[in-house]
Amino acid sequence: MLVPGGMSGRAVRSTRWRSLNPPARPSEYRRARSIARSLAQEFARKGATAVLLAGSWARGDAHRHSDLDLWVLGRKAPYLPLWREPLLVSVSRTSEAEERRKLREPPRIGGSVPGWRAAVPLYDPEGVAARLRAEARAFRGS
C-alpha cells in the first residue's frame, strides 16, 4: 500500500526507524571498540582462549543502538547479556570445538561462515580465532 509521497508502509517504517536509530558515527565506533577491548581483557583474565568482536560493529554497519556482539572462546557457557553504557553487550561463550562444528554443519553454515569472516579478533594469543577465521574464509559453497 502506498502512502502520501509514493512510499510503501514498509518504506515509511524503515525511514522512521533510521531517523530514530541512525548509523553509528566514527566516535561511536571508537567507543564500541574501547568497550569491546576492555571486556576482552576481562574475559582473558578469566581464562578465555580467544575473544572476538562480531556482528554489525565488526562489519562496519552498526547503528547507534546496535548491540555489541562478543564471542568468547573457551568453556561453553550460557549467553551473557551485559550493559556497558551506552550499549547492550551480547556475549556468546562457546568452545573452539563447537565453533568448528558449526562451520561444518549445513544448517549453520549460512550464519557461521559470514560471521567468522567478518569477526575481529581482540584477544587470540594461541591463534585459535585466526585458524577458525581462515577456515571460514577458505570455505567455498557448492
C-alpha positions in Angstrom: 0.0 0.0 0.0 1.3 3.4 -0.9 1.1 6.3 1.4 1.2 10.0 0.5 4.5 10.8 -1.1 4.5 7.4 -3.0 6.3 5.4 -0.3 5.1 2.0 0.9 4.2 1.4 4.5 7.3 -0.6 4.9 9.5 2.2 3.5 7.9 4.7 5.9 8.5 2.4 8.9 12.1 1.9 7.7 12.7 5.6 7.2 11.2 6.3 10.7 13.4 3.6 12.2 16.6 5.1 10.6 15.7 8.5 12.0 15.4 7.0 15.5 18.5 4.8 15.1 20.9 6.4 12.6 24.1 4.8 11.5 26.8 5.0 14.1 29.3 7.8 13.9 33.1 7.3 14.0 33.2 8.4 17.6 30.6 5.7 18.5 32.7 3.1 16.7 35.7 4.2 18.8 33.6 3.9 22.0 32.3 0.5 21.0 35.8 -0.8 20.2 37.0 0.5 23.5 34.3 -1.3 25.4 35.0 -4.5 23.4 38.7 -4.3 24.1 38.1 -3.7 27.8 35.7 -6.7 28.1 38.2 -8.8 26.1 40.8 -8.2 28.7 38.4 -9.1 31.5 37.5 -12.4 29.7 41.2 -13.1 29.0 41.9 -12.8 32.8 39.1 -15.3 33.4 40.6 -17.9 31.1 39.2 -17.2 27.7 41.1 -18.8 24.8 40.1 -16.0 22.4 37.7 -13.0 22.3 36.2 -11.6 19.1 34.1 -8.6 18.1 31.3 -9.8 15.8 28.1 -8.6 14.2 27.4 -5.1 12.9 30.1 -3.3 14.9 32.7 -5.7 13.3 31.2 -5.4 9.8 31.1 -1.6 10.0 27.3 -1.3 9.5 26.3 -0.6 13.1 23.6 1.8 14.1 23.7 3.9 17.3 21.5 1.4 19.2 23.0 -1.8 17.8 24.1 -4.3 20.4 27.8 -5.1 20.7 28.4 -8.8 19.9 31.3 -10.5 21.6 32.3 -14.2 21.0 34.3 -15.6 23.9 36.0 -18.9 23.1 36.9 -21.2 26.0 34.5 -23.2 28.0 30.9 -23.2 26.6 28.6 -21.3 29.0 25.2 -19.7 28.7 24.6 -16.5 26.8 25.5 -13.4 28.9 23.9 -10.0 28.3 25.8 -7.1 29.8 25.1 -3.4 29.9 28.1 -1.1 29.2 26.8 2.4 28.8 25.7 3.2 26.2 25.5 -0.3 24.7 23.9 -3.7 25.3 26.7 -6.3 25.0 25.7 -9.7 23.9 28.3 -12.3 24.9 28.2 -15.7 23.3 30.5 -18.1 25.2 31.4 -21.2 23.3 34.3 -23.6 22.7 36.6 -24.0 19.7 35.2 -27.5 19.0 31.6 -26.1 19.0 32.6 -23.3 16.5 34.4 -25.7 14.3 31.3 -28.0 14.3 29.1 -25.0 13.3 31.5 -24.3 10.3 30.8 -27.9 9.1 27.0 -28.3 9.7 25.0 -27.3 6.6 22.1 -25.7 8.6 24.6 -23.4 10.5 27.0 -22.6 7.7 24.9 -19.6 6.5 25.4 -17.8 9.8 28.8 -19.2 10.9 30.8 -18.7 7.8 29.9 -15.0 7.2 30.2 -14.3 10.9 33.7 -15.7 11.2 34.8 -14.0 8.0 33.8 -10.6 9.5 34.8 -11.2 13.1 37.6 -9.0 14.6 39.9 -10.8 17.0 40.5 -8.8 20.2 42.4 -11.4 22.1 43.9 -14.5 20.4 47.3 -15.5 21.9 47.2 -19.1 20.6 45.8 -18.3 17.2 42.6 -20.3 17.8 40.4 -17.5 16.3 42.8 -16.9 13.4 42.5 -20.6 12.4 38.7 -20.5 12.6 38.6 -17.3 10.5 40.9 -18.9 8.0 38.6 -21.9 7.7 35.6 -19.7 7.2 37.5 -17.6 4.6 38.6 -20.7 2.7 35.0 -22.2 2.7 33.6 -22.5 -0.8 29.9 -23.5 -1.1 29.0 -25.9 -3.9 
